[in-house]
Structures are given as structure tokens and as C-alpha cells.
Amino acid sequence: MSAKEPIFTAIVLAAGKGSRMKTTLPKVLHPVAGVPMIYKVIDEVNKAGANEVRVVVGQGEFLIRQVVDPLGGICFKQEKANGTAKAVEACRIDKLEGLTLIINADHPLVTAQQIKTILKQHVAQSHDFSVVSCQKEDGGELGRVVRHMGQLKAIVEPQNASHETLKITEVNSGIYVTDAEFLSEYLPLIKCENQQEEYHLTDLVEIGSNNKLKVGLIEGEPELAMGVNNQKELAMVTKELFRKKCQNLMEQGVVIIDPENTYVEEDVTVGEGTILYPGVYLKEASEIGKMCIIEPNAFIINSKIGNECQIKAGSYLSKCTIGEKAAIGPYAHVRPDSEIGDETKIGNFVELKKVKFGNKSKAGHLTYLGDAIIGEDVNIGCGTITCNYAADKKKYLTKIGDGSFVGSDTQFVAPVEVGKNTVIGSGSTITKNVPDNALAVARGKQFNKENYTK
């Protein structure tokens, strides 16, 4: 972190019930572009250089901790949901020091750069308490910023606002900057004098002004006030994050045919010249190489795709590695721990699970390969199955050597090993090892009974 960037503590407010989400999942755990919204907020706060992150939790504490703890956040319980001022009090402000950022956990569009800018402006303006505001034509349920001669006078919650006050388009984003000393001295002075019987953090504006302190505004982008309170807003925020990611990728040379219908999560990387068709969903730090073609409705999770690959329509790839110049699908399913080599072909309705698939090998269609090592330049015929799951409820390995040809409708009953350059006759059930250069046929004899149907 640059020496010019202020050191700060972040207080993340995550104790709201989120009843308008209409689900049992705590609001801040609802996913935005693939991650819980509280994860997104804390991650950006950490990137901005927070020295410490304190998270105020309420209902759903156990579930929220599972997200917060790995990010280095420290949780504090607000026992009673009685307003934002009491929420801040709950995180032991008596043990707080220095510059403090207060932010809601349900504002996932905020970025680390925006946080840095806000902090620098607060320090530069020598405010004792700063409110981050922005312009919104429809302020909805956001507090309205009331100015007097251009200066901040009050933040009025919509429930307590007059008809004229509700027309104000400058709103409170829910982001504040102050210091620990200010909070310790003036937070206890907030009273409960409203219909909601809540202690509002925004009352610090009036309290600070009455005590001749410098209370002011920092004007930010409208997206800073895009909080999530219901499923409609969740979808809007998610769409905005996907839009930004697609815009960023296109600036780097990725071809996206329809950005409005392409879904790429933040941690995903895509190489230049790659084409993403509509309906593609790329998740969880997937790496897509250069000059690839990802066809419609391909779903790729935490996988690495080499250069010049073609992932055909409807394919599902999860936690796997694909080499260069490979063709997958359409409608292929590559499951976790599979390693697919260079110049390979995995055709339609082929499923692989925990398979090492050698360079230039092919499995054209309608095949299941599980717990297998397939050599190089192997041809797997239609309808082939590795029978990896035995009656003892254990899984066993199948090995097929380089240059082998497997005829259609073959079953390999594992554990079994097939040597190099072998040929397996169609319709065989292979239960014994096959040596190099051999032909293996294992099927019942054909017999014809004449005049049977008469």
C-alpha cells in the first residue's frame, strides 16, 4: 500500500434480517455474480488496504461467519436489531483506533478504488464525519441529503420525511468515514426519537454540527447507493457486475457476441481472440486460453482451458484441465479431476470423471469413462463404459495403452489394464488384462434358430 493511502479500519454492517428477500438465507449471503454479496464487499475493502475489518452480524450469524472468517474479518453480534447506530456500537468502538470506514454489506458494487478515493477526500477535507452521497432520480428508501447554503444539514430517513423532502435527488449511500475518537464520544448521544424505534447513525450529522465539528459530504457515483433489499435489486446488481466484466474483457481483445447474455465471474481470465457465444457461463477462477471458441450455453466451473480449444454448445466442465487445440462436445460432461490432453476430441454425450486422457485421443459419442488412464492416440468407440464401481462399493482403475482401438459397445470391468496398440472387438466385456499388440474379443457366440417365429 502506498504511503499516501490512509490506514483505516472498516466496519461492515451485516446484521439486517433481509425479510424482503423472501428466503431463509441471510440477505448478505445471497450471491451476486457468483459470490455472496458480503464476500464482494469485504474483498474490496481488503483490496483498499483495510488494517482491520469488523463485521456486525445478527440473524444467520453462524452462516455468515463461514464467509467472513476466511477473509480475515472479525464478527461482532448485534443482539437486538434496533438501528445502525447500535450496530456500530456492537463492534466494540472502545477498542477502536484511528480512521474508520463504515459500509453496508449489501452494497456489492463498491470498488477498492472508490473506497481509496473516499478516504483520501475525507482526510483532505479534514472532516470529523463524512457522509458519502450520490444523485438518484428515484431515491426510494434511501435517506435524503438536506443542505443549507450548500452545506450538509441533515440526513432524513424516508419514513420521517415530508413530501417535499422526498423530492430531493441527493441521497445517502450508507457509507461513512470518521475516526474512533469521534464515534466513542458522540455515538452514545444518539437517541431513539422516531416511529421505527431505531437509533440512526445519520443523527451524527446533527450532533456533530451542534458541537461545532466539521461534518461534510463526499459526492460519489450513483452505483455506490445501489443496495440490495429484494430479489429484483439482487438481479440488477448481478447484471451490472457481469456487464462490467464483459466490458473489461472486450477491452482486452475478447470477442463477446452478446454481452447482455454472457456471464463471466470476476476471477475468470479469458485470453485475447477468444469468442464467447450467448449463454456462456464461466465460474470460479476458470482460465480460458487464447483463440478459443466457447459455444452457446457452455457452463465452465473452475477449469483451465488451453489455447485454440473449441467448447461446443451445451457442454458442462467442472474442475478439469483441457489441453491445447482440443474439441469438447456438444453436450459433453467433463467432471472433476479430469485431465484432457492436446488435440483431443470428446464428442457429444461423452462423460468423463477423474480421467487422464492422452494427446490426440478420441471418444466420439455416447461414452462413460470414469477412473481411467487413457494413453495417446487412442480411439474409444461409441457406447464404451469403464465399469469402475464394484460390488464392494469401491472404485477401481482402468488403463488403456497408447495407440489402442476400442470397438463400440465395450465394457471394461475394473481393475483392468489394456496394453499398447491393442484392438478390442465391438461388444466385448473385458475383465482380464490385455497384452500389447493383442486383439481381445469377449462376447457370447451367435447362433441362429431357423423358423423360430413360425
FENDA-V787424 format. One line per field, one symbol per residue. phi: phi as a letter, one per 20 degrees, with the letter a starting at -180 (. if undefined). psi: psi as a letter, one per 30 degrees, with the letter a starting at -180 (. if undefined). burial: b if it has 16 or more other ideal C-beta (glycine too) atoms within 10 Angstrom, else e. A space follows every 10 residues. Layout:
BEGIN
phi->???
psi->???
burial->???
END
This chain:
BEGIN
phi->.fffefebdd ddeceffmff fmcefggfef fclncgffff ffffffffog fbcddedbfm gfffgfefgf enfdeceefc fcofffffgf elffddcmfc ddbefddfef dffffgffff ffffelfebd dedbebgdfl eefeeddcln efdaddfgfd efffffffee cefndccbcf ffffedffef decbfelcee ffffffffff emeedbdcec fgffeeedcb ffffffffff ffffffffff feneedfcgf ccccfgefdc ffnfddegnf cdclmfcdfe lecdfgmfcc dlcddfflec degmeccclc cdfeleccnf lecdegmecd fflecdefld dcclcddfgm eccfalcccc lbddfelddd fgnfceeedd femddcedcc fgmecdffld ddeffbcdff lecdfgmede dcgdfgmedd ccbffecddf lfff
psi->kkffkkklkk jjjgfkehff fhlfkkeffk kjhflkeeee eeeeeeffgk ekjkkklckg eeeeefeeef gglkkkkjek ihleefeeef hiffgkkakk kkkkfgiffk leeeeeeeee eeeefhkekk kjllkkejfb gkkkjkljhf lkeljkkefg lleeeffkfk lkfgklkale eeeeefeffk ljhlffhljk efffeeeeef ggljkakjka leffgiljfl eeeeeeeeee eeeeeeeeee fggkjjeiff hkjklefkkk lkfkkjlkfk jkligkjkal hljjlkgkjk khlkkakhlj jlkgkjkkhl kkakhlkkal hljjllgkjk akhljjakhk kkjhkjjlkg lkjelhkkjk iljkakhkjj lkgkkjifjl fgglklkkkk lkglkjllhk kjjlkkkkak hlkkkkgkjj flkklkglkk killkkkkjl gef.
burial->eeeeebebbb bbbbbbebee beeeebbbbb ebbbbbbbbb bbebbeebbb ebbbbbbbbb beebeebbee eebebbebee eebbbbbbbb bebeebeebb bbbbbbbbbb beebbbebbe bbbeeebbbb bbbbebeebe ebbbbeeeee ebebbbbeee beeebeebeb bbbbbbbbbb ebbeebbeeb eeeeeeebbb bbbbbebbbe eebebbbbeb bebbbbbbbe eebbeebbeb bbebbbeebe eeebebeebe ebbbbbebeb beebbbbebb bbbeebbbbb ebbbbbbbbb bbbbbbbbbb bbbbbbbbbb bbbbbbbbbb bbbbbeebbb bbbbbbbbbb bbbbbbbbbb bbbbbbbbbb bbbbbbbbbb bbbbbbbbee eeeeebebbb bbbbbbbbbb bbbbbbbbbb ebbbbebbeb eeebeeeeeb ebeeeeeeee eeee
END
